[in-house]
Amino acid sequence: MQKTIALVAHDHRKPDLVKWSLAHKAKLSKHKLVATGTTGGILQKALNLDVHCFNSGPLGGDQQIGALIAEQKLDCLVFFWDPLNPAPHDPDVKALLRMCSVWNIPVACNMATADMIVTSPLFVDDTYLREIPNF
Ligand SMILES: O=C(CO)COP(=O)(O)O
């Protein structure tokens, strides 16, 4: 089943996300990819795949991806956020990660976790149903 995967990286971590995405291009190409603006533009060129680009992160892109989660339209988030530099939109970053916890969305903040998510048998198991919290 085709999933919707969001790909996001802060500037210092974009090279890691490009490297990771290239390594998993075959898997990613089977799914719908969405991204914040700058990340999406870079990935589209690097992967030569269609990536739906939302606004740039500081201009609301994180919030748009958060809205997808709230509408139950996102299956997975790969978000390489920068642990060493503050961002003007840190509250948006926190809100996006919070949405992942609220809605039980698999989220990877580094390459090792992202590797494990996309290579997990559950990732391609159409019978696996992510539990959706009932508040
Ligand atoms: O800031 C971001 C996520 O918080 C990423 O935004 P860009 O992809 O536009 O750089």
Ligand as a Chemical Component Dictionary entry (heavy atoms), coordinates in Angstrom:
data_LIG
# 
_chem_comp.id                   LIG 
_chem_comp.type                 NON-POLYMER 
_chem_comp.pdbx_formal_charge   0 
_chem_comp.three_letter_code    LIG 
# 
loop_
_chem_comp_atom.comp_id 
_chem_comp_atom.atom_id 
_chem_comp_atom.alt_atom_id 
_chem_comp_atom.type_symbol 
_chem_comp_atom.charge 
_chem_comp_atom.model_Cartn_x 
_chem_comp_atom.model_Cartn_y 
_chem_comp_atom.model_Cartn_z 
_chem_comp_atom.pdbx_ordinal 
LIG O1 O1 O 0 12.903 24.413 8.883  1  
LIG C1 C1 C 0 12.595 23.299 8.515  2  
LIG C2 C2 C 0 11.929 22.358 9.433  3  
LIG O2 O2 O 0 11.711 22.885 10.711 4  
LIG C3 C3 C 0 12.855 22.850 7.149  5  
LIG O3 O3 O 0 12.462 23.842 6.243  6  
LIG P1 P1 P 0 13.077 23.884 4.800  7  
LIG O4 O4 O 0 12.931 22.540 4.217  8  
LIG O5 O5 O 0 12.283 24.909 4.051  9  
LIG O6 O6 O 0 14.529 24.274 4.973  10 
# 
loop_
_chem_comp_bond.comp_id 
_chem_comp_bond.atom_id_1 
_chem_comp_bond.atom_id_2 
_chem_comp_bond.value_order 
_chem_comp_bond.pdbx_ordinal 
LIG O1 C1 DOUB 1 
LIG C1 C2 SING 2 
LIG C1 C3 SING 3 
LIG C2 O2 SING 4 
LIG C3 O3 SING 5 
LIG O3 P1 SING 6 
LIG P1 O4 DOUB 7 
LIG P1 O5 SING 8 
LIG P1 O6 SING 9 
# 
